[in-house]
Every structure is written in C-alpha cells, then in structure tokens.
Amino acid sequence: MSQTVSPTPAPDTPDLTGLTPMHQLKTHQVAEIKYVDASHDDIARLKSMGICQGRRIQLIQAGDPLILKVVGVRIGVSARLAKRVYAEPCCSSGKKC
C-alpha cells in the first residue's frame, strides 16, 4: 500500500498565499509590498528606487519596463525585477486603497 505525502515547504520559504507578483497587478491597482525574492544586488537596486517591504505602490502602466508610482514619484522597473516582488493588493483584503 503506497502512501501519498504532501510536499512540505522549506522552513525559510515564505507563504505567498494571497500575494501577487508585481508584474501581474492590474493597471492603477494599489498594493503593499510584502516580500522580495531577489539577489542582494537586486534588493539594493529596488530599495534605491523606494521599493521595499511595507511600501505601497501603484501600477501605472504594465509592460517592460513597468511604470509604478512609489511615494508620489513615477519610476520604471524592469519586468525581470518586477517578477521577484510580491505584493498584496490593498482592496482585496479589505484595506483602504
């Protein structure tokens, strides 16, 4: 008799349930950044643009680069980097946008 075993995530794997990769946000959607899965250099690059955990962003235009509104300023972020940033859309969890 064989037994099915569910894969268990590694202890350091974050729970991404309810989070959306930044490049998949809808145009004009506001979201709060919850997790960045990138190299040290890419995290530093994102932080220098104001993109960090806890920050609210708004997707202005999809594409490559994405155009985001961060702290009242529009910036361009490559799709490669945007795929590594996970955010929680504000309105989906009952938060004010």
C-alpha positions as CSV (number, residue, x, y, z in Angstrom):
1,M,0.0,0.0,0.0
2,S,1.5,3.3,-1.1
3,Q,1.1,6.5,0.9
4,T,0.8,10.0,-0.6
5,V,3.0,12.5,1.1
6,S,2.3,16.2,0.6
7,P,5.4,18.3,-0.1
8,T,6.3,20.5,2.8
9,P,7.9,23.8,2.1
10,A,11.3,24.5,3.5
11,P,11.2,26.4,6.8
12,D,12.6,29.6,5.2
13,T,10.1,29.6,2.3
14,P,7.6,32.4,2.8
15,D,3.8,31.9,2.5
16,L,2.9,33.7,-0.7
17,T,-0.8,32.9,-0.4
18,G,-2.8,36.0,-1.4
19,L,0.2,37.8,-2.8
20,T,0.6,38.8,-6.4
21,P,3.9,39.2,-8.3
22,M,4.2,42.9,-9.0
23,H,4.2,42.4,-12.8
24,Q,0.7,40.8,-12.6
25,L,-1.0,43.7,-10.8
26,K,-3.8,45.4,-12.7
27,T,-3.3,48.9,-14.1
28,H,-3.9,51.5,-11.4
29,Q,-4.1,48.9,-8.7
30,V,-2.6,49.8,-5.4
31,A,-0.7,47.2,-3.4
32,E,1.6,46.8,-0.4
33,I,4.9,45.1,-1.0
34,K,5.2,42.0,1.3
35,Y,8.2,40.0,0.0
36,V,11.1,40.4,-2.4
37,D,12.8,37.2,-3.7
38,A,15.9,38.6,-5.3
39,S,19.7,38.7,-5.0
40,H,21.3,41.1,-2.6
41,D,22.3,43.4,-5.5
42,D,18.7,43.4,-6.9
43,I,17.3,44.1,-3.5
44,A,19.7,47.1,-3.1
45,R,18.7,48.4,-6.6
46,L,15.0,48.1,-5.7
47,K,15.5,49.8,-2.3
48,S,17.3,52.7,-4.0
49,M,14.1,53.2,-6.0
50,G,11.9,53.1,-2.9
51,I,10.6,49.6,-3.5
52,C,10.9,47.7,-0.2
53,Q,8.8,45.6,2.1
54,G,5.8,47.5,3.6
55,R,5.8,50.2,0.8
56,R,2.6,50.9,-1.1
57,I,3.0,51.1,-4.8
58,Q,0.6,51.7,-7.7
59,L,0.9,50.1,-11.1
60,I,0.5,53.0,-13.7
61,Q,1.4,51.0,-16.8
62,A,2.2,47.4,-17.4
63,G,4.9,46.3,-19.8
64,D,8.7,46.2,-19.8
65,P,9.5,48.4,-18.0
66,L,6.6,48.7,-15.7
67,I,5.7,52.2,-14.6
68,L,5.0,52.4,-10.9
69,K,4.0,55.2,-8.6
70,V,6.2,55.0,-5.5
71,V,6.0,57.7,-2.8
72,G,4.4,60.0,-5.3
73,V,7.0,59.5,-7.9
74,R,6.8,57.6,-11.2
75,I,9.6,55.1,-11.8
76,G,10.3,52.4,-14.4
77,V,11.1,48.9,-13.2
78,S,12.2,46.0,-15.5
79,A,9.8,43.1,-15.8
80,R,12.7,40.9,-14.6
81,L,12.9,42.7,-11.3
82,A,9.1,43.1,-11.0
83,K,8.6,39.3,-11.2
84,R,10.7,39.0,-7.9
85,V,8.5,41.4,-5.9
86,Y,5.3,40.1,-4.3
87,A,2.6,42.4,-3.2
88,E,-0.8,42.3,-1.5
89,P,-3.4,44.3,-3.4
90,C,-4.9,46.7,-0.9
91,C,-8.6,46.4,-1.8
92,S,-8.6,42.6,-1.9
93,S,-8.0,42.2,1.8
94,G,-10.4,45.0,2.9
95,K,-7.7,47.6,3.3
96,K,-8.3,51.1,2.2
97,C,-6.7,51.9,-1.1
